Amino acid sequence: MNDTTRSGGPRIAVVGGGITGLAAALRLRDRLPADTEITVYEQSGTLGGKLRTGSLAGATVEFGAEAFLTRDPAGGDSAAVALARRVGLADALVHPAIGRAALAIGGELRPMPPGTLVGVPGDLAAVAPVARPAAERDADGGRPLLDPDEDPTVGELVRRRLGDEVVDRLVDPMLGGVYAGRADELSLAATMPGLARAARVEATLTGAVRAAMAAAPRPAGTPVFATVNGGVSRLVAAAAEAARAEIRLNAAVRELLPVPGGWRLVIGPTRDPELVEVDAVVLALPARPAARLLGGVDVAVGALVGRLDYASVALVSLALPGPPDGAAASDRGAVPGDLSGFLVPATEGTLVKAATFFTSKWAHLRRPDGTLLLRASVGRHGEEHLLQRADDELVSAVHRELSGLLGAELPEPVDSHVQRWGGALPQYAPGHLDRVAAARAALRTAHPTLALAGAGYDGVGIPVCVRSGETAAEEIIKVLGVSRA
Ligand SMILES: Cc1cc2nc3c(=O)[nH]c(=O)nc-3n(C[C@H](O)[C@H](O)[C@H](O)COP(=O)(O)OP(=O)(O)OC[C@H]3O[C@@H](n4cnc5c(N)ncnc54)[C@H](O)[C@@H]3O)c2cc1C
């Protein structure tokens, strides 16, 4: 089937219509001959996966991923920024108006210490207002902190070198903000690769943090984050359009089987399945559905991929009435106008683990009527039971807790929205990177026209997912041995 001399060009299936799948489809389109047939199969009724722009009190807000890193760790624009440029959205990129965030400690908000790497300090004095590091533990022992193959959890390393408070009050809430995961469960190498690399060279943790930061410098004045004015779903739509792929919605791929020269996909309902044959497949799915499909290809690879666990979260968005007529525009009531949001350590015992003040953080979201838009994130790995309550109960619990943390009763919401993301955030346990490498190596040998991509493998951030999809596309292009003249 991969005889590309036949008319019609190669046929490639991209399974999964999240940002990874769309980035893969676009890269295939950009690099393969014009007659290449690219089809994106998406089981739900919409593209975008965890990117979902919605409406709250008539305003455009994010019910899923909100923003992305602007810089690539290796320097230059991140893959998400490059994608935005490629699809004509460079002018729509906007950056946070304020970057000041806080940590809730002992029921009150304290400024987030600057200059940490996901909460791990390079300068102990900077974190003193929120945590007392056990400085004496981080003595230079004359050898690197980690052996070449060591992959501790983040918590293991930081507790050993700087004590519990730094983990519980800084690192754990920061990792919780990204992964809804726990520092004591997440692999250092998978979640903080720069720090893991530095820890294999440096003899102290603070030294490793400084080295990791120096290895990925950010030019002064470069904003850390960007989003798309009008919503991140614009990036999804623009990538889909630029890929000029056939988009099949409500098309779950239920089976994937190797056939001579290519792949057979079984799509749609069991009673009325559709069979499709293609030359190559990019599997851009979360690990669980990917593992189910891989079970029909290579049981061992399916088992490796299926080992990945996921956390569930709910995002509760509230629209609150703005200050009364005549009040100064800067008076935002209980919501501080100079704060983009805050994180709450698990040790505080609240349901809310993070809050974002959309209308303070993003100038483009500010409303002439002063309506305040904010979003709280609820749910940590292993605490799924806490999400098992009705939407209105979640809304009132969040409203009550935010009032407590902000130290003033918030007004009743004029609108609210609860977005549940069940099993959505991958929990990279130690050994994750080795399992992914082993799965990919096995496929490369036995099934080189099948590539794995997405948050289940390479990292959760949007730029990493974009890069992962593009890399998978490049691999397929190389194996098919065809490209645009
Ligand atoms: C609540 C939340 C907030 C986040 N915030 C941010 C943020 O602010 N910044 C950031 O950089 N990252 C953020 N992330 C992470 C980031 O959004 C995700 O890691 C990324 O979007 C994952 O993209 P993906 O394409 O790999 O997977 P997904 O988005 O999960 O897409 C996979 C797609 O595959 C489809 N699918 C599943 N099974 C099948 C099947 N059998 N057949 C066909 N299709 C199937 C699914 O319906 C889905 O659309 C957030 C994640 C969550 C959950």
The ligand as an SDF file (V2000), in Angstrom:
LIG
                    3D

 53 58  0  0  0  0  0  0  0  0999 V2000
   -7.9200   21.3800   32.6060 C   0  0  0  0  0  0  0  0  0  0  0  0
   -6.6440   21.4770   31.8340 C   0  0  0  0  0  0  0  0  0  0  0  0
   -5.9740   22.6920   31.7620 C   0  0  0  0  0  0  0  0  0  0  0  0
   -4.7870   22.7790   31.0410 C   0  0  0  0  0  0  0  0  0  0  0  0
   -4.1560   23.9850   30.9510 N   0  0  0  0  0  0  0  0  0  0  0  0
   -3.0520   24.1000   30.1720 C   0  0  0  0  0  0  0  0  0  0  0  0
   -2.4720   25.3790   29.9460 C   0  0  0  0  0  0  0  0  0  0  0  0
   -2.9660   26.4210   30.4200 O   0  0  0  0  0  0  0  0  0  0  0  0
   -1.3580   25.4360   29.1740 N   0  0  0  0  0  0  0  0  0  0  0  0
   -0.7990   24.3200   28.5870 C   0  0  0  0  0  0  0  0  0  0  0  0
    0.2090   24.4360   27.8950 O   0  0  0  0  0  0  0  0  0  0  0  0
   -1.3660   23.1060   28.7540 N   0  0  0  0  0  0  0  0  0  0  0  0
   -2.4780   22.9730   29.5260 C   0  0  0  0  0  0  0  0  0  0  0  0
   -3.0620   21.7480   29.6850 N   0  0  0  0  0  0  0  0  0  0  0  0
   -2.4730   20.5980   29.0090 C   0  0  0  0  0  0  0  0  0  0  0  0
   -2.8020   20.5540   27.5290 C   0  0  0  0  0  0  0  0  0  0  0  0
   -4.0180   21.1990   27.2810 O   0  0  0  0  0  0  0  0  0  0  0  0
   -2.9050   19.1050   27.0620 C   0  0  0  0  0  0  0  0  0  0  0  0
   -1.7990   18.3530   27.4980 O   0  0  0  0  0  0  0  0  0  0  0  0
   -2.9790   19.0320   25.5350 C   0  0  0  0  0  0  0  0  0  0  0  0
   -4.0110   19.8590   25.0460 O   0  0  0  0  0  0  0  0  0  0  0  0
   -3.1670   17.5930   25.1090 C   0  0  0  0  0  0  0  0  0  0  0  0
   -3.3250   17.5350   23.7240 O   0  0  0  0  0  0  0  0  0  0  0  0
   -3.4290   16.1470   22.9580 P   0  0  0  0  0  0  0  0  0  0  0  0
   -3.8260   16.4550   21.5690 O   0  0  0  0  0  0  0  0  0  0  0  0
   -2.1700   15.3670   23.1830 O   0  0  0  0  0  0  0  0  0  0  0  0
   -4.5620   15.3310   23.7020 O   0  0  0  0  0  0  0  0  0  0  0  0
   -6.1200   15.6450   23.8390 P   0  0  0  0  0  0  0  0  0  0  0  0
   -6.3590   17.0950   23.9470 O   0  0  0  0  0  0  0  0  0  0  0  0
   -6.5690   14.7510   24.9340 O   0  0  0  0  0  0  0  0  0  0  0  0
   -6.7210   15.1520   22.4430 O   0  0  0  0  0  0  0  0  0  0  0  0
   -6.9150   13.8010   22.1580 C   0  0  0  0  0  0  0  0  0  0  0  0
   -8.1750   13.6550   21.3350 C   0  0  0  0  0  0  0  0  0  0  0  0
   -8.3560   12.2830   20.9980 O   0  0  0  0  0  0  0  0  0  0  0  0
   -9.7350   12.0010   21.0020 C   0  0  0  0  0  0  0  0  0  0  0  0
   -9.9110   10.5490   21.1150 N   0  0  0  0  0  0  0  0  0  0  0  0
   -9.7810    9.7560   22.2060 C   0  0  0  0  0  0  0  0  0  0  0  0
   -9.9790    8.4660   21.8690 N   0  0  0  0  0  0  0  0  0  0  0  0
  -10.2280    8.4360   20.5430 C   0  0  0  0  0  0  0  0  0  0  0  0
  -10.4760    7.3810   19.5960 C   0  0  0  0  0  0  0  0  0  0  0  0
  -10.5070    6.0940   19.9760 N   0  0  0  0  0  0  0  0  0  0  0  0
  -10.6820    7.7090   18.3020 N   0  0  0  0  0  0  0  0  0  0  0  0
  -10.6410    9.0100   17.8940 C   0  0  0  0  0  0  0  0  0  0  0  0
  -10.3970   10.0320   18.7460 N   0  0  0  0  0  0  0  0  0  0  0  0
  -10.1920    9.7500   20.0440 C   0  0  0  0  0  0  0  0  0  0  0  0
  -10.2490   12.7940   22.1860 C   0  0  0  0  0  0  0  0  0  0  0  0
  -11.6450   12.9940   22.0780 O   0  0  0  0  0  0  0  0  0  0  0  0
   -9.4370   14.0830   22.0840 C   0  0  0  0  0  0  0  0  0  0  0  0
  -10.0970   15.0780   21.3410 O   0  0  0  0  0  0  0  0  0  0  0  0
   -4.2580   21.6360   30.3940 C   0  0  0  0  0  0  0  0  0  0  0  0
   -4.9330   20.4160   30.4680 C   0  0  0  0  0  0  0  0  0  0  0  0
   -6.1180   20.3310   31.1790 C   0  0  0  0  0  0  0  0  0  0  0  0
   -6.8560   19.0260   31.2540 C   0  0  0  0  0  0  0  0  0  0  0  0
  1  2  1  0
  2  3  1  0
  2 52  2  0
  3  4  2  0
  4  5  1  0
  4 50  1  0
  5  6  2  0
  6  7  1  0
  6 13  1  0
  7  8  2  0
  7  9  1  0
  9 10  1  0
 10 11  2  0
 10 12  1  0
 12 13  2  0
 13 14  1  0
 14 15  1  0
 14 50  1  0
 15 16  1  0
 16 17  1  0
 16 18  1  0
 18 19  1  0
 18 20  1  0
 20 21  1  0
 20 22  1  0
 22 23  1  0
 23 24  1  0
 24 25  2  0
 24 26  1  0
 24 27  1  0
 27 28  1  0
 28 29  2  0
 28 30  1  0
 28 31  1  0
 31 32  1  0
 32 33  1  0
 33 34  1  0
 33 48  1  0
 34 35  1  0
 35 36  1  0
 35 46  1  0
 36 37  1  0
 36 45  1  0
 37 38  2  0
 38 39  1  0
 39 40  1  0
 39 45  2  0
 40 41  1  0
 40 42  2  0
 42 43  1  0
 43 44  2  0
 44 45  1  0
 46 47  1  0
 46 48  1  0
 48 49  1  0
 50 51  2  0
 51 52  1  0
 52 53  1  0
M  END
$$$$
